[in-house]
């Protein structure tokens, strides 16, 4: 995860969000309903808004994630690249995200 410097909470490791979610958090606004999407079990994962989730589903998200069975079951980079192109994940302050949304960040 990347590191961010938050005006309110200082520096911390940062989860990713789609640009809609990350921009809301940066503006200290609630992102509304979000869903956690994990495409590769490592880096390509984060919180997405309903619009981005729908775009991912229309482009094969459910087929890609249905095959996951543990870490070895994650799709190849070539398979998830088109989905990542839709997202534009950005880092955001984890504490701001938890305060402004109804979600709880997954713990490693």
Residue pairs with C-beta under 8 A, 6 or more apart in sequence:
1 13
1 14
1 15
1 16
1 91
2 13
2 14
2 16
2 91
3 11
3 12
3 13
3 14
3 91
4 11
4 12
4 14
4 91
4 92
4 93
5 11
6 12
6 93
6 95
6 96
8 93
8 95
8 96
9 93
9 95
9 96
12 93
12 94
12 95
13 94
14 91
14 92
14 93
14 94
15 46
15 47
15 91
15 92
15 94
15 97
15 105
16 22
16 45
16 46
16 47
16 89
16 90
16 91
16 92
17 25
17 31
17 34
17 46
17 47
17 48
17 89
17 90
17 92
17 97
18 46
18 47
18 48
18 49
18 52
18 87
18 88
18 89
18 90
19 87
19 88
19 89
19 90
20 31
20 48
20 49
20 51
20 52
21 31
21 34
21 46
21 47
21 48
21 49
21 92
21 97
22 89
22 90
22 91
22 92
23 90
24 30
24 31
24 32
24 100
25 31
25 92
25 93
25 96
25 97
25 100
25 101
26 92
28 96
28 100
29 100
30 100
30 101
31 47
31 49
31 97
31 100
31 101
32 49
32 50
32 101
33 49
33 50
33 102
34 47
34 48
34 49
34 101
34 103
35 47
35 48
35 50
35 53
36 45
36 46
36 47
36 48
36 103
36 106
37 45
37 46
37 47
37 48
37 53
37 56
37 61
37 65
38 44
38 45
38 65
38 68
39 45
39 64
39 65
39 74
39 75
39 80
39 83
39 84
40 74
40 75
40 77
40 80
41 68
41 71
41 74
44 80
44 84
44 89
46 87
46 89
47 97
47 101
47 103
48 56
48 87
52 86
52 87
53 61
55 86
56 83
56 86
56 87
59 82
59 83
59 86
60 82
60 83
61 83
64 75
64 79
64 80
64 83
67 73
67 75
68 74
68 75
94 105
97 103
97 105
98 104
98 105
